[in-house]
Amino acid sequence: MTDAREGAVFVISVAAELAGMHPQTLRIYERSGLIDPYRTPGGTRRYSQEDIELLSEIQELSEMGLNHEGIKLVMRLRERVEELEDENARQSRRIDKLRQRLEYLLSGNQDPSYEIVLRRTIRPE
C-alpha cells in the first residue's frame, strides 16, 4: 500500500466536517484543481490529514479575497519557497564542509582526501 492510500482515510463528508465546510465546496475545489484527493478503485474520494490542512489553507486564502487562480498561484509560490529553502540548506551544509576542509588545509595539514603523486619523466637519450 502506498503512502497516499495509507493516509487517505476520510470520506468526503468527514473531510468536509473536519475542514469546516460543505462537501460540495470540496468538490468545487477539486474541479478547479486546488486539491486532488486519493480515489479508491471504485472512485470514492479519500482525504488525508494533509488534505484537511490544505483545505483549511485554501479556505483562509479564499476568505482573504483570493479567487481560485490566485490561490493556485499562492500555493505554487509556497511550494517553490520550500524547494528553495531545502536547496539553501543543502548548499549551506556543502559550504560548511568545504570551509572545514579549507581550515584544515590552512592549519598546515594535508587533506587526506587528496594524494599527491610525484612523477618523473624519463626521456630517452
C-alpha positions, 0 to 999 in steps of 0.5 A: 500500500502506498503512502497516499492510500495509507493516509487517505482515510476520510470520506468526503463528508468527514473531510468536509466536517473536519475542514469546516465546510460543505462537501460540495465546496470540496468538490468545487475545489477539486474541479478547479484543481486546488486539491486532488484527493486519493480515489479508491478503485471504485472512485470514492474520494479519500482525504488525508490529514494533509488534505484537511490542512490544505483545505483549511489553507485554501479556505483562509486564502479564499476568505482573504479575497483570493479567487481560485487562480490566485490561490493556485498561484499562492500555493505554487509560490509556497511550494517553490519557497520550500524547494528553495529553502531545502536547496539553501540548506543543502548548499549551506551544509556543502559550504560548511564542509568545504570551509572545514576542509579549507581550515584544515588545509590552512592549519598546515595539514594535508587533506587526506582526501587528496594524494599527491603523486610525484612523477618523473619523466624519463626521456630517452637519450 
